[in-house]
Every structure is written in C-alpha cells, then in structure tokens.
Amino acid sequence: MPSASSRTSVATVVVTWNRRDLLEQSLDAILSQEPAPDRIIVIDNASTDGTSEFVAEHYPAHRFPTLQLITCTQNTGGAGGFALGIAAALETGEGSEPDAIWLMDDDTIPQPGALAALVAAREGYAVEHGGPPGPPVVIASRVEWIDGRAHPMNTPRVKPGATPGERGAALAVGCEPVRTASFVSILIDAARVRQVGLPVADFFLWNDDFEYSARLIRGRRALTCPASVVRHHTKAFGGTDVDPGPRFYYEVRNKAWTFTRSPALGSSEKALYAGSTVRRWARTIARSKDRATLLRGLAQGLRHGLGGPPRTTVEVLTEAVAEPLPGFVRAAPGPGGATDEPADGTLGATEGSR
C-alpha cells in the first residue's frame, strides 16, 4: 500500500467522555501518524474527570497548533459529539477546508500507518464500469479488540449485491465494498458531508453511525480497508447483541427512527435490515438475565421512535454548547424530520459508552 500523499487534507474528530487516560493514548497515536492529520478536533462531552483541563495542559496551542478543544456543557452522546465535531471541521478559513474527516472514539487507538492506509485507498481508488465519480465517500478501518481479534461490534456491513466492477475497483486498493460502517475510525468525504448534512444529534448513542454512514453511502461507493488498523479498547469483547441493559432503549428508538424517517436506506434495504434487527432483538432478550429491563426498553423505544421525529440537531447542540455553534450546524442539510432537506434532493448508529 503506498504511503499517503499531501494532496488529501484530513481533519480528525475525536469524541470523548470521562476517559482521559484512553484519550491520551488515542491523541498520541493520532499525532504519531505519518503524515499526521492537518487538524485534530476534540469534543469533550461534559466530562467530569478533568478531561478538558488535561487536554489544555498536555496539548497546549503553542506546541500543538493543529489541535482544537471544544467543551460541551451537557453530554450530547456520540451522535451530538460527532455532529459538532464534523461541523467544526468544516468551519475553516478560505481555502483550508479538509478533503476528508477522520472520525473515532476516545477509546480507539490507531496503529502506525492507519491514516496513511485510509488516504492511500482513497487516492488509489478508481471507479470502473460506470457509477458515481470521485473518491469513496466512506472508508472504514479494520477494528481490532485489545488482543488483536477483529471486533464484532465494529465490523462494517459488506455491501450486498456489489457489482463485479465495484468489487474489482475495491480489490485493486486492497479493500472491499461496504454499505454501512462504525464511527470507530472511518474516513468520510467532506464534499459528501456538505450534500447530506450531519449525524442526527438526538440519537444520543447507538445506531447514529449506522444511520449516518448509510446516508452518506447511499448511491455512492464505500470501502473497508484492512491495511488501516485501530484497536478499540472496550471493556468486553462482543457484538451488539451483548446484553445492553437500559441502553437497549436507544437501540430500539433509534432503529425505529432510522427505518421510518431516514432516507439512508431504500425500501428493500429497510426490509432486510429490519428483519435482521428483530431477530437480533429476540436473541438479545432471550439471553438476557434481566429481561424485564429490555422489555421496558423495547416498549418505550418503540413508543418514542414511532411517536414522533427526533429534535433538530441545531436544537440539541444549542443546549449543550456555550460558545457559538459552527455555522455549518445551522446550514447543514439532513434527514427529513431531523434537519433541513439535503441539497441533493433526497429526503434524507457506536458503542454507547459516551
């Protein structure tokens, strides 16, 4: 895999909440990338462990001029944090807008060459046999657990029905076509973000990356890049069907919002993913040692998800950020019922520990 060139400018967004030690490891690993990102934006989701003070002290502006810290007054979850970070990444001076934005959690530790591999795949990809021009709109890293095993929680969904041309073009850069991906290390195209808008901040956590990556990717090309490796330091190894406890509410509510209000998926895709979701819910509830909590989450999640749309991202972030919001928050298009209609005419999920 060739090394990354200076042609692609990258802004990195890291969302954190009360994981100062892991954040330090993550930031040090990001700064050690060769080449390093052009900008690093840290969104502190109202941490109570001194995260903002730690970042200000250990990464001062005179030594780390590319690093920007934004501190929220309320925890907006992964969804709000990434929405704010993406908007801030696009709030740049004349001619300095990034080509791509690299998203990750605070417990994600990029391995050497992780960013270079993503950028090399973006620059080396060539669309064959027709299809949308331009670079892939999403490129996902290989996510490993702390022992090197592929992390099932963050495995991108391979694109069903990918054409031979798509598979061949992806294989030419050592990748595979995908339909959705996790926020745990993905490189997203800034131009595509300007078309479809921001993540839906009111998701708070769970399925925000599923909905947003699917919205970015619909009608475009996306890849998973095994040469880009990150380690995800979750407390346990497992997939999304591990007993979630009270957080199951967010899984249900946000899936209901995605399947009924988001344009991220086509009709046949909604049927496919909804069927898979119901089967996984049934397995999760059956295996749980506290079924009553999950059944309450199921009932409340369905009631709220089917009963009305999420709040606008502007509304959510206005309540949580003391300083003026980046202009793109107010200008960004997004899915129907969440923000304004996207500029391209269409109507428009991470680990829940933030």
PyMOL commands that set and color helices and strands:
alter all, ss='L'
color gray80, all
select helices_A, chain A and resi 20-31+51-58+77-89+114-124+152-154+164-171+190-196+201-203+208-217+245-261+267-287+291-307+313-320+327-331
alter helices_A, ss='H'
color red, helices_A
select strands_A, chain A and resi 10-16+39-44+67-71+100-105+108-110+138-144+157-158+176-180+186-189+222-232
alter strands_A, ss='S'
color yellow, strands_A
deselect
rebuild
show_as cartoon
